[in-house]
Amino acid sequence: MQIQENISLKPYNTFGIDAKAKHFVSISNISDLKAVLSLESYPNKLILGGGSNMLLTKDFDGLVIHIDLKGIEIISEEDNTVIVKANAGENWHDFVLWCIANNFGGIENLSLIPGNVGTAPIQNIGAYGIELKDVFESCEALSIDTKQFQSFSKSDCNFGYRNSIFKQDAKGKFIITSVCFKLSKGKHKLSINYGAITSHLEVMEVTNPTIQDISKAVISIRESKLPNPKKIGNSGSFFKNPVIPKTHFNSLKENFEDIPSYPVSEDTVKVPAGWLIEKAGFKGKRFGNYGVHRNQALVLVNYGGAKGEDILNLSKLIQKTVNRLFGISIEAEVNIL
C-alpha cells in the first residue's frame, strides 16, 4: 500500500476531469482497506470506485481511496439458478461478459454500462427494462466508522429508481466490497420488449434470441447512441427520468402530442428526460470543449479539457430550461463532488 501525493484523477473518472487529489491510494485487499481507513492523519477521505457516476468540480484536499478489489467466484448452484459473487473492483461490463460466457442469465440487458461492480447497487443501475435489484442477492459492506463488515439483503437495500439505502440513510457510511447475484443457468427469462431491443434483433435476423444475442443487441444500441468514455468524457445518463402525475402529463400532451411516457402506477408516469432535453433545444449543443451529445440528449460530454464546474453549470441551465418549458424538475443522476 503506497500513498501518493498530488495525483491527477483524470484516469479515474469517466468524465476525464483533471481534478487532483492531495493524497491517493489504490486498495487491492481488505486488510489494506481497514488500515487506510484507520489513518487519523487523513481525516478527509473520498472513496472512489469506477468513477463512472461522478462529476469532479474541484481538487480534493484529502485522501482518495481507490477500491481495486478483484475476483469472481461461484458461491452455490441449484438446478436453474446460481449465486455468483463479484468483488467491488471488477469492471461491470467485464463481469457481464463473464456471466454470459458461463451462460448465466439476468444481466445481459445491463451490458456496456460503465463503472465497477461495487458501485452498481448504490445506483441500482438499470437499462432496457432490467434493474440491478432484479438479480441482487446480497452485498458485503465495510463500515467506515467501526471497520466491521455488514451484510445487506435485497430488502435491506431499499432499492428504488436509481436509488438505494447507500444513497440515503447509509450514504457515506459503508464501502461495498463484494456483491452476490442470483442468476439463471439455462431456462433464462428474457426481457426484449423495452426500447429498441426487439427491432434490433430483427435486424440481426435473430428469431429465437439467447442471452448472448440480447447482450450483442444492447451493446450495438448503446454504441450507436452513447459516446465511449475512453474517447469522449462522459458519465452516461446525467439525469434521471422524472416521474410525474398523470394529470400533469395529460395537460402537457395537449401542447406536446408526441410526448412519450411509461406507466409507473395508476396515478403517475415516467417521462424520458432525454426527450425533454431535446425538445428544450440542447441535444448536440456544444459550448467550446463541453456540451450535450449529438445522439443522446441525456449525456453531457467533455470533449477535452473542460472543467467540472463548466459541466455542472450546463446541467443547471438544462434543469432550469426544462422546468420553465414543462414544469418538470429533472434530477441529476450523477454525484457532484
N, C-alpha and C positions, 0 to 999 in steps of 0.2 A: 504494500500500500504506500503510494507516494503522493503527497500533497504538493501540487504545483501552484505557482503564482502567476497572476496576470495572464490568464488563458482566454483566448477568444472562444466564444460559444457558437460561432458560426457553423462549425461542423456538427453541432449537437442540437440544432433546431431546424426544422424543415423550411421555415421561412427564410433561412440564410441570413438572419440578422447578426451583424458583427458586434454584439454586445460582449463585454468582458467580465470574467469572474475574477475577483481579487484572489481567491483560492479555489482550487479544483482538485477533485479526486475521483477516480473511477474504481468502482467496487465490484469484485467478481466472486466474493464468498461472504457468508453470513457473519463469520467471526470478525472480518474487517468492517462490515457494516455496523455491527454493535459497537466496535471500538471507536469508529469515527463519530458515531452519534454521541458517544460519551465524552468527546473532547470539549472541555469547557472553554478552551481558548478560542473556539469558533462558535459564539452564541447564535450567530445569524447564519442559518443553513437553508439551502434550497435543494429539494430532491428533484432530480432530472431523469426521465426515462428516455423515450424515443424522441422527445422534443417535437412531436407532431401536432400537439394541440395547445400550443402556447405562442404568445407574441411577446417578445422581449422589447420593452420600450426604454430600457436604461441598463447601465452596467450594474452588476450585482456586487455589493460591498460586503462579501461574506464568503462562505464555503459552499460551493456547488458540489453535490454528491451525485455522481452519475451511476445509476443502477445498471450493472452489466452482468447480472446473474444468468447463466446459461444452463440448458438441459431440458430434455423432453423424455418422459417415461410413461409407460402404460401401468396404471395402478391396479385395475381389475377389468375383467371381461365377463360378459354373460352371452346368451345366445345371439342377441342382436344389438347389444349396447357395449360400450367400452368407456372407461374413465381414463382420460389422459391428463397428465399433469405437465404443465409447461412453466418454466421459471420466468421471472419477470423481464429479464433482459433479452429474451428471444424476440426476434423481429416478427411482427404479427403475420405478415404475408408469407414469410418463410414457414411459419407454423401451419398456416392454412394449407400450403402446398405439401407439407409433411403429412398432414392428416389425409389429404386427397390421395397421395401416393400409397397410403396404407388402407385406402378405401373406407376411411372413417368419415361419415357424412354429418352435416348440420351447419357447417360454417363456410360452405362453398360460396354462398351469396356475399360473404364478407371478404372476398378476395380483393387484394390490392389496396386495402385500407392502410394508410401509413401509420407508423407507430410500433410500440412494443406490447407484448402480452400483458405486462404489469399495469399498464395504464388503461387497458381495454375495459375493465369493469368500472373504473371511475366514471367514464363517459357513457357506459352502456352503449358501446359503438353499435351501429346498425346501418344496413343498406339493403335495398331491394326486398323489403318485406320481412327481414330477419334482424333480430337484435341479439346481442351477446347473452342477455338473460335467458334466451330460449335454449341455450346449451350449457349454461353456467351450472356447475355443481357446487363449488365452494372455492374459497381462496384463503391463503395464509398471509397474514399481515403482521408486521413488527410494530409494536407500539413505540413511537419516538420517545415518549416520556418514560415508560417502565422498562423498555428493551425486552419485553416479553412478547411471545407470539400469541396471536388470537386467530381462531378460525371463523370465517364468515360464511354462513349458508346463504342460499338464494334469498330466503325471507329476511335474513339479517341485513341484506344489502339495500333493501327498499328501492329496487330498480324502478326508474321511470324513464320518460323520453329524454335521452342523453343525460341521464341523471342517476345518482346513487347516493348512498349514505356517505360515500367518500367525497362527495361534493357538498354535503350538508353537515350533519352533526359530527361526522368523523373527519371533516376536512382538515388537513394538516396534522392529523394525529397519528396516522399509520403510514407505513410503507408496505405496499403489496409485494411479496417476494415470490409467490407462485400462484397459479390458478389451475383448478381442475375443471375439465369439461366432460359432459356426458354426451357422447356421440353415437351415431348409429353405425352398424357394421355391415349391413348388406341390404336390408329392406329399408332403403332410405326414403324419407318423406321429403319430396322435392317441393320447392317453392319457386314457381316460374311465372306467376301471374302479375308480378309487380314490376312497374317500369317497362323497359324495352326488352326484357329477357326473352319472352315468347317470340317476338318478331325477330330477334337476333338469332335465336335457334333455328327459325325458318330459313334465314339467310344462310346459316351454316348447314342447312339441309339435314337437320337432326330431328327425327320424329319420336325417338324413344331416348330422351336425354339421360345421361349419367351425371353424377356429381362432378366429374371431370369436364363434361360438356358445359354445365352451368358455370363452373369457375372460368372456363375459357370465354364464355359469352360475357360474363361480368367484367373480366379483365379487358376485353375488347371495348365494351361500352365505356368503362371508366377511362381507358386510354384515349378514346375519341373525344371525351368531354373534359377531362381533368388534366392539368399540366403535371408533368413529372417533377417532383420537388428537387431532384438532382439537376434539373435543367432550369427550372423557374421556381424560385422560392414561394412556397405556399403551405397552408396547413389544412388543405382540403376545404370542406364546407366551413365557412367562417361563422355563419348564422344558423340558428335553429329554425325549423319550420314552425311558424306560430299556430297555436290552436285558438280559434275564435268562436263566439256564439253563432249558431245558425242564423239568428235574426240579423246579426251584423253581416254575415256572408250574403244573405238574401238581399239586403239593401245594396251591397256592393255589386251584386250581379245585375242590378238594374242599369248600372253605368258601365260595367265591365262584363259583358256576356260570356267572354271566354275564360273567366277566372276559374282555375281548377281547384278541386278540393278532394279530401279523403275523409270519410266519416271516422269520428273518434268516439262519439257517444250519441245519444238521442238529441242532445242539445248543442253539441259542438262539432266542428270540423277543423281539419288541418289544411292550411293553405301553404303551397310551396313558396318559401322565401325567395327562391331564385326567380320565380315569376314576378313577384312584387318588385324586386330589384331591377329586373329587366324592363318592366313597364315604367319604372321610375327613371329610366334612361341611362343606367350605369353600366350595363353589360358591354364589355370591350372598351370601356373608357379608360384612358391612360393619363396619368399625371406624372410626366417625367419618367422616373425609374420605378414607379409602382402604379397599381391600378386594379381594375376588375377584369378577370379573364374573359377572353372573347367568346369562349364556348360554354362557359358556365358562370352565371352571374353570382352564384353563391361563393365563388372562390376569389379572394383578394390575393394579389400576387406582388412579389418583389422581383423586378426584372434585373436587379443587381445594384447593390449599394444603397438601397433605401433604408431609412431609419424606421424602427418600430413605431415611433411616435407619428410618423407620416401615415402609416397604415392604420393606426388607431384613429387618427383624425378623419381619415377617409371613411372608416366604419361608422363613426359618429354622424358624419354627413349623410350617409346612406340611411341610417336609422331615422334621422330627423326627417328626411325627404319622404320615406315610406310612411311614416306616421302622419305627415301632413297630407299626403295624397289619399291614403286608405284608412287612416285612423287605426292602424295596426302597429303595435310595438314589436319589433323583431329583436331577439336577444342574441348576443354573441355566444357562439358555441365554444370558442377557444378561451383559454385562460390568459388574462392580461397581466403581465409582470413588469 
